Amino acid sequence: MALVSPTRTVDTTANEPLLAYTLTTSPDPLKASPENPQVPEEKGELQIVGSRHSGTPADVQWIKVKVPAGPMSPDLATDLAKVTPRISLSGWSVRLDAAAKEFVFSPSAGHAPIGPETGFTIQLSDIPVNRKVGTSPITVTESSRTGSSAFQSRATTFHVGKFPADFYLRNLICTPLVINNGGEVTLNWERSANATYELLYGDTNLDVTNDTRKRITNVKSDTTFYLRGTTGDASNPVVRILSAQVSVIKPDLEIGNLIVHGTTRLNGATTTKDLTVNTANTLHVRTIEGSGSYGALAIGGRLTLSTAGREVNVLSKFTVAGTTQLNGATTTKNLTVDPGADGYLWLKTGRLDTAAGTHLNAYGTVGIFKNSSQTLHSNYISTGFRTTTYQANGAGFLTVVMTCLSFTDNTGGRELNAYFTAQATTAGVTHAISVPQVTFTGSPSSANQMSVPVAKGGTVKVSLNNTKLPNGVGNGYFSVYWTPLAGGPNLTQVAAADMPEQDEAAEAEVPETFFSDAPADSAAEPSEG
């Protein structure tokens, strides 16, 4: 329990005292003398403690304590001449200025320094307390300066209550003193019946005039409870305030400015992990990291990298549900895909358009697969060499896909025991792919593919070869696709029939003409041989 009384006011900042003062009374609180003038007055004492908090000493000419005296409610004493004043500073004296109702304390010299190590006490004892209940203003004024500046009067006023003889408010106890977030406490106190009482905490003000106990639930932050008792005349009431505190483990916080020089970690439940910034303000951070299995950065508005040289590095899946537009300078408009073996740009749906007057350049193999592509041929090639010639009546891409199938023996071993190659020659240029021998266990079949552009009216010769390795048993499987450009339905292709498996010298090319809407050869599904 703490006592928050008497209250205190000071001058404006410019005239604020250079010394700090606290005031206590004995007894606490002071009792107004009985109204019957035949009964002797109650005696009281004021204790004023002064100190200098700054490291620079203050020069003080005098300290005055003004005590209202008379028969009225705001008066503290009936007769100041009966008061015994004293000060603990050596070499200082005191006198009563009866006209001003002030006790004046001054050093023997013109002024004296008071530094942080010089604390002192002023006592006004044997005060005959006024017979009216009410609050009296006790004003402490100093004439002080620092350095060579002019001396200036600076005042502090304390409001000291004179309570009825039978009034009491004491023993405010909070149980327990430490609780979990959302817990509850019970407040108990003792009080007299001749006053009104209020319990104040946070934004809450409860009338507890008829209570001596109160249970407070759902306490989420460290809280100070104030118990205020008010009595006396309404024009000059007297107030006594007690306080008690409870500490909350992991409290909710609502603060003004927060400056964190160390680590800040949010470990609450899902709804309390959110960090919300007022929409009129900005959250400035250097790094934001997601952690755990579901760590994520979700931005409801626009993400802007406003400084040149900033990067966005995505180490996992990057999904764009809306439009992606590159509006940077010339050097930043490029979209680069990792040139490694696994790097590729995949348009799963939609299409790729180039503006009029621009070019689409491919410096390597171009593979085109489309639902409208024709499968010209698909079949196994177990051994030997075969050649097929195709003629295009419209521009397009001819794609060759080769797969080296594996053989599984009775022991479960899987092997590729052949060397497959394919060549495609058009316009005097030969393109080639191969599927080399690979021996492994439990791995997928090896495959390769190529796409070659064929001009309108041009021919392309496709050669397939399967070279068996010693004791090899692996089969090859090939597919040849034709993809017309511009979606032209008028394109035709002319193809030589598959050559039978025979000596190459006996092969003869027999061109055969068919149209793009003709059914393609049935493609045999690859399987293990």
C-alpha positions in Angstrom: 0.0 0.0 0.0 1.2 3.5 -0.8 -0.1 6.9 0.2 -0.7 9.4 -2.7 -1.3 12.4 -0.5 -0.9 15.3 -0.1 -1.1 16.5 -3.7 1.4 18.9 -5.2 1.4 21.7 -7.9 4.4 23.7 -9.1 5.0 26.8 -11.1 5.3 26.7 -14.9 8.4 25.1 -16.3 10.3 28.4 -16.5 9.8 28.9 -12.8 10.0 25.4 -11.6 12.1 25.1 -8.4 15.7 24.0 -8.7 15.3 21.9 -5.6 12.9 18.9 -5.3 10.5 18.8 -2.3 8.3 16.2 -0.6 5.9 16.8 2.2 4.6 14.4 4.8 2.5 15.0 7.9 2.4 13.6 11.4 -0.1 12.2 12.2 -1.0 10.9 8.8 -3.6 12.2 8.0 -3.9 15.4 10.1 -7.0 15.6 12.2 -9.0 18.8 12.4 -9.3 20.0 16.0 -12.7 19.5 17.7 -15.3 22.2 16.9 -15.8 22.9 20.6 -13.5 25.8 21.3 -13.2 24.7 25.0 -11.4 21.6 23.9 -7.6 22.0 23.2 -6.5 21.9 19.6 -5.0 18.9 18.0 -1.3 19.1 17.3 0.3 18.3 14.0 3.6 18.4 12.2 4.8 19.1 8.6 8.0 17.5 7.4 9.5 18.9 4.2 12.5 17.2 2.6 14.5 19.1 0.0 17.2 18.0 -2.4 19.1 18.9 -5.6 18.7 16.2 -8.3 21.0 17.9 -10.9 24.7 17.4 -10.7 25.2 21.2 -10.8 24.7 22.9 -7.4 22.0 25.6 -7.0 22.7 28.8 -5.1 19.8 29.5 -2.6 19.1 32.9 -0.9 16.2 31.7 1.2 13.4 29.2 1.4 9.9 30.3 2.6 7.1 28.0 3.8 3.7 29.7 3.8 1.1 28.2 6.2 -2.5 29.5 6.1 -3.6 30.4 9.6 -7.1 31.4 10.9 -10.5 30.0 11.6 -11.6 29.1 8.0 -11.6 25.8 6.3 -8.6 26.5 4.0 -6.5 27.5 7.1 -4.2 24.9 8.6 -3.2 26.5 11.9 -5.0 28.7 14.4 -1.8 30.5 15.6 1.6 30.3 13.8 3.3 31.8 16.8 2.8 28.4 18.6 4.6 26.5 15.8 8.2 25.3 16.3 10.2 25.6 13.1 13.7 24.1 12.4 16.0 23.2 9.4 18.7 20.7 9.3 21.2 22.8 7.2 24.1 24.1 9.3 24.5 27.8 9.5 20.9 28.5 8.4 18.4 30.4 10.6 14.6 30.7 10.6 12.1 33.6 11.4 8.4 34.0 11.2 7.0 36.6 8.9 3.6 36.9 10.7 2.1 39.4 8.2 2.9 37.1 5.2 2.2 33.9 7.3 5.5 32.5 6.2 8.5 30.8 7.9 11.7 32.2 6.3 14.8 30.0 6.3 18.1 31.6 5.1 21.8 31.0 5.3 24.1 33.2 7.3 25.8 34.4 4.1 24.0 36.0 1.3 23.3 32.6 -0.3 24.5 29.0 0.0 25.1 26.3 -2.6 23.0 23.1 -2.3 24.3 20.2 -4.4 23.1 16.7 -5.0 24.9 15.5 -1.9 23.2 18.1 0.3 19.8 16.9 1.4 17.9 18.7 4.2 14.7 18.7 6.2 12.4 21.4 7.3 10.1 20.7 10.3 7.1 22.7 11.5 6.1 21.1 14.8 3.5 21.7 17.4 1.1 23.2 14.8 -2.3 23.9 16.5 -4.6 22.4 13.8 -7.6 24.5 12.6 -11.0 23.3 13.8 -12.5 23.1 10.3 -12.3 20.1 8.0 -10.9 21.0 4.6 -7.7 21.2 2.5 -5.0 23.8 3.1 -2.4 24.9 0.6 1.2 24.8 1.9 3.5 26.8 -0.4 7.2 26.3 -0.5 9.1 29.1 -2.3 12.8 29.3 -3.0 15.0 32.2 -4.3 17.6 30.3 -6.4 19.9 30.4 -9.3 22.5 28.4 -11.2 25.9 29.9 -12.3 25.9 33.7 -12.4 22.3 34.1 -13.4 19.9 36.3 -11.4 18.1 34.9 -8.4 14.5 34.0 -9.1 11.6 33.0 -6.9 10.2 29.5 -7.7 7.3 27.9 -5.9 5.8 24.5 -5.1 2.4 24.1 -3.4 1.2 21.1 -1.4 -2.5 20.5 -0.6 -2.7 19.1 2.9 -6.0 17.7 4.3 -7.5 18.1 7.7 -9.8 15.2 8.3 -12.7 14.6 10.8 -11.5 13.1 14.0 -13.2 9.8 13.4 -12.2 9.5 9.7 -9.8 6.7 8.6 -8.8 5.0 5.4 -6.0 2.5 5.6 -4.6 -1.0 4.8 -5.4 -1.2 1.1 -4.1 -4.7 0.2 -4.0 -6.4 -3.2 -4.1 -10.2 -3.3 -2.2 -11.7 -5.1 0.5 -9.3 -6.1 1.5 -11.2 -9.2 -1.0 -12.9 -11.6 -1.1 -14.4 -15.1 -2.5 -12.4 -18.0 -6.3 -12.3 -17.7 -6.3 -13.3 -14.0 -8.0 -11.7 -11.1 -7.2 -9.9 -7.9 -9.0 -9.1 -4.7 -8.7 -5.7 -3.0 -9.4 -5.3 0.7 -9.3 -2.1 2.8 -10.4 -0.5 6.1 -12.4 2.8 6.1 -14.7 4.9 8.2 -18.3 5.5 7.2 -18.2 9.3 7.1 -16.9 9.7 3.5 -17.5 8.6 -0.1 -15.0 6.2 -1.7 -14.0 5.5 -5.3 -11.8 2.8 -6.8 -9.9 4.0 -9.8 -7.7 2.0 -12.3 -7.1 2.5 -16.0 -10.2 4.1 -17.4 -12.4 2.6 -14.7 -14.0 4.6 -11.8 -16.1 2.5 -9.4 -18.2 3.8 -6.5 -17.2 1.6 -3.5 -18.6 3.8 -0.7 -20.4 0.8 0.8 -17.6 -1.7 0.2 -14.5 -2.8 2.0 -13.6 -5.5 -0.6 -13.6 -5.7 -4.4 -12.8 -8.5 -6.8 -11.3 -7.4 -10.2 -11.3 -9.9 -13.1 -9.6 -10.1 -16.5 -6.6 -8.1 -15.6 -4.3 -8.1 -18.6 -1.5 -5.6 -17.7 0.4 -4.2 -14.7 -2.2 -2.1 -12.9 -2.2 0.5 -10.1 -5.4 0.7 -8.1 -6.2 4.0 -6.4 -8.7 4.1 -3.5 -9.9 7.7 -3.0 -11.8 8.8 0.1 -13.5 12.3 0.1 -15.1 14.0 3.0 -15.8 17.6 4.3 -17.6 20.5 2.9 -18.3 20.3 -0.9 -16.7 23.8 -1.3 -13.4 22.6 0.2 -13.4 18.9 0.4 -10.5 16.9 1.9 -9.2 13.9 -0.1 -7.1 10.9 0.9 -5.8 8.4 -1.6 -4.2 5.0 -1.1 -2.7 2.9 -3.9 -1.8 -0.7 -4.5 -0.3 -2.5 -7.5 -0.5 -5.9 -9.2 2.0 -7.2 -11.7 0.9 -9.3 -14.7 3.1 -12.1 -16.2 3.4 -11.5 -20.0 1.1 -8.4 -19.9 -0.8 -6.7 -22.7 0.9 -3.3 -23.5 -0.5 -0.1 -24.8 2.2 2.5 -25.0 3.4 5.7 -26.7 6.9 5.7 -28.2 8.7 2.3 -28.1 12.4 2.2 -28.9 13.9 -1.4 -28.9 17.7 -1.8 -29.0 17.6 -5.6 -28.7 15.6 -8.5 -30.0 11.8 -8.2 -30.2 9.9 -11.5 -30.4 6.2 -12.2 -30.7 5.3 -15.5 -29.1 1.5 -15.2 -28.5 -1.4 -17.1 -29.9 -2.3 -16.7 -33.5 -4.5 -13.6 -32.9 -1.9 -11.9 -30.8 1.1 -12.5 -33.1 -0.2 -9.7 -35.5 1.8 -6.5 -35.5 -0.6 -3.7 -36.6 0.6 -0.3 -37.6 -1.9 2.6 -37.8 -2.9 3.2 -41.4 -1.7 6.8 -41.2 1.8 5.7 -40.3 4.7 3.6 -41.7 6.5 0.6 -40.4 10.3 1.0 -41.2 12.3 -2.3 -41.0 15.6 -3.5 -42.5 14.7 -7.2 -42.7 11.5 -9.2 -42.4 11.9 -13.0 -42.1 9.3 -15.7 -41.9 10.2 -18.7 -39.8 8.9 -22.2 -39.1 7.0 -24.5 -41.5 4.5 -21.8 -42.5 6.6 -18.6 -42.3 5.3 -16.1 -44.9 5.3 -12.4 -45.8 1.8 -11.4 -46.9 1.4 -7.9 -48.2 -2.2 -6.6 -48.7 -1.2 -3.6 -50.8 1.8 -2.7 -52.9 5.4 -3.8 -52.3 7.8 -1.2 -53.6 11.6 -1.3 -53.7 12.2 2.4 -53.9 16.0 2.3 -53.9 18.1 1.2 -56.8 20.1 -1.9 -56.2 17.5 -3.6 -53.9 16.8 -7.2 -54.7 14.0 -9.7 -54.2 15.3 -13.2 -53.7 12.8 -16.1 -53.7 14.2 -19.4 -52.7 11.0 -21.4 -53.0 7.8 -21.3 -55.1 6.8 -17.8 -56.5 3.2 -17.5 -57.5 1.6 -14.5 -59.1 -2.2 -14.5 -59.2 -2.5 -11.3 -61.1 -0.7 -9.4 -63.8 3.1 -9.2 -63.8 4.6 -6.2 -65.5 8.2 -5.1 -65.9 8.5 -1.3 -66.1 12.1 -0.8 -65.2 14.9 0.8 -67.1 16.2 -1.0 -70.2 18.7 -3.2 -68.2 16.1 -4.1 -65.6 13.3 -5.1 -68.1 15.1 -8.4 -68.9 13.7 -11.6 -67.5 16.5 -14.1 -67.0 16.0 -17.8 -66.3 18.9 -19.7 -64.7 20.9 -21.2 -67.6 21.6 -24.4 -65.6 20.3 -27.8 -66.6 17.1 -27.3 -64.5 16.4 -23.7 -65.5 13.4 -23.1 -67.8 10.5 -20.7 -68.4 7.2 -22.5 -68.4 3.9 -21.0 -69.7 1.5 -23.5 -68.3 -1.5 -21.7 -69.8 -2.1 -18.7 -72.0 0.4 -17.7 -74.7 3.6 -15.8 -75.5 3.2 -12.8 -77.7 5.9 -10.5 -79.2 5.1 -7.0 -80.3 5.1 -6.0 -84.0 8.7 -5.4 -85.2 10.3 -7.5 -82.4 12.0 -10.9 -82.6 11.9 -14.1 -80.7 15.4 -15.5 -80.7 16.4 -19.0 -79.6 20.1 -19.8 -79.2 19.5 -23.5 -78.4 16.9 -26.2 -78.9 13.3 -25.1 -79.1 10.8 -27.6 -78.0 7.1 -27.0 -78.7 4.3 -29.2 -77.4 0.7 -28.2 -78.1 -2.6 -30.1 -78.0 -3.0 -29.6 -81.7 0.4 -31.0 -82.6 0.3 -34.1 -84.8 2.1 -37.3 -83.8 3.7 -38.3 -87.1 5.2 -41.5 -85.8 5.7 -43.3 -82.5 7.3 -46.7 -82.2 10.0 -48.9 -80.6 13.4 -49.2 -82.1 15.1 -52.3 -80.8 18.2 -52.3 -83.0 19.6 -50.9 -86.3 19.2 -47.8 -88.3 16.2 -46.2 -89.9 15.6 -43.0 -91.9 12.4 -41.1 -92.6 12.0 -37.9 -94.7 9.3 -35.4 -94.2 8.2 -32.5 -96.4 6.3 -29.5 -95.1 3.8 -27.5 -97.1 3.8 -24.9 -94.4 6.2 -23.6 -91.8 6.4 -25.3 -88.4 8.5 -27.3 -85.9 9.4 -30.9 -86.1 10.1 -32.4 -82.7 11.9 -35.7 -82.0 11.7 -37.3 -78.6 13.8 -40.4 -77.7 13.6 -42.6 -74.6 16.0 -45.4 -73.7 14.0 -48.0 -71.9 15.5 -50.1 -69.2 15.5 -53.8 -68.6 14.6 -55.4 -65.3 16.0 -58.8 -64.6 14.9 -61.4 -62.1 17.1 -59.9 -59.4 15.5 -56.5 -59.7 18.4 -54.8 -61.4 17.7 -52.1 -64.0 20.0 -51.4 -66.8 20.3 -49.3 -70.0 22.4 -51.3 -72.4 22.2 -49.4 -75.7 23.3 -46.1 -77.3 20.5 -44.3 -79.1 21.0 -41.3 -81.5 18.8 -39.2 -83.7 19.6 -36.6 -86.4 17.4 -34.1 -88.2 18.7 -32.4 -91.3 16.9 -29.5 -92.9 18.2 -26.6 -95.1 21.7 -28.2 -95.0 21.9 -28.0 -91.2 22.0 -31.2 -89.1 20.7 -31.3 -85.5 21.5 -34.3 -83.3 20.6 -35.7 -79.9 21.6 -38.9 -78.1 20.7 -41.0 -75.1 24.0 -42.6 -73.9 24.4 -45.9 -72.1 23.5 -45.7 -68.4 23.7 -48.5 -65.9 21.8 -47.9 -62.6 19.3 -49.4 -60.2 16.0 -47.8 -59.4 16.4 -44.7 -61.5 14.0 -43.5 -64.3 14.6 -44.1 -67.9 16.9 -41.6 -69.8 15.4 -39.4 -72.4 16.3 -36.5 -74.8 14.5 -34.4 -77.3 15.0 -31.7 -80.0 12.8 -29.4 -82.1 14.0 -28.0 -85.5 12.3 -25.3 -87.5 11.2 -26.3 -91.0 10.4 -23.6 -93.6 7.4 -23.8 -95.9 8.2 -26.2 -98.7 11.3 -27.5 -97.0 12.2 -31.1 -96.1 13.6 -32.6 -93.0 15.3 -36.0 -92.8 15.2 -37.8 -89.5 17.7 -40.6 -88.8 17.3 -43.0 -85.8 19.9 -45.4 -84.7 20.1 -48.0 -81.8 23.6 -49.4 -81.2 23.4 -52.4 -79.0 26.2 -52.7 -76.4 27.5 -56.2 -75.6 24.8 -58.3 -74.0 22.5 -55.2 -74.2 18.8 -55.7 -73.9 17.4 -52.1 -73.7 14.9 -50.9 -76.2 14.5 -47.4 -77.6 11.2 -45.6 -78.1 10.8 -42.6 -80.3 8.1 -40.1 -81.2 8.0 -37.5 -84.0 5.6 -34.5 -83.7 4.7 -31.8 -86.2 3.6 -28.4 -84.9 2.4 -25.9 -87.6 3.1 -22.2 -87.0 0.3 -19.6 -87.1 -2.2 -22.4 -86.5 -2.6 -22.7 -90.3 -5.2 -25.4 -91.2 -4.0 -25.4 -94.8 -0.5 -26.9 -93.9 0.3 -30.3 -95.2 3.2 -32.6 -94.6 4.7 -35.3 -96.9 6.3 -38.2 -95.1 8.2 -41.4 -96.2 6.8 -44.6 -94.7 8.8 -46.1 -91.9 11.5 -48.3 -93.3 11.2 -51.9 -92.4 14.0 -53.4 -90.3 16.4 -54.5 -93.1 19.8 -53.8 -94.5 20.2 -50.1 -95.2 21.2 -50.7 -98.8 17.8 -52.2 -99.4 15.9 -49.2 -98.1 14.2 -46.9 -100.6 12.4 -43.6 -99.8 8.7 -43.6 -100.9 7.2 -40.2 -100.2 3.7 -40.2 -99.0 1.4 -37.2 -98.7 -1.1 -36.5 -95.9 -2.8 -33.4 -94.5 -2.7 -31.8 -91.1 -6.3 -32.9 -90.4 -5.5 -36.6 -91.3 -5.3 -39.0 -88.3 -1.7 -39.5 -87.0 -0.1 -42.9 -86.7 -1.1 -44.7 -83.5 1.6 -44.2 -80.9 2.7 -47.2 -78.9 3.1 -46.5 -75.2 6.6 -46.8 -73.9 7.2 -49.7 -71.6 10.1 -51.6 -70.2 11.5 -54.2 -72.5 
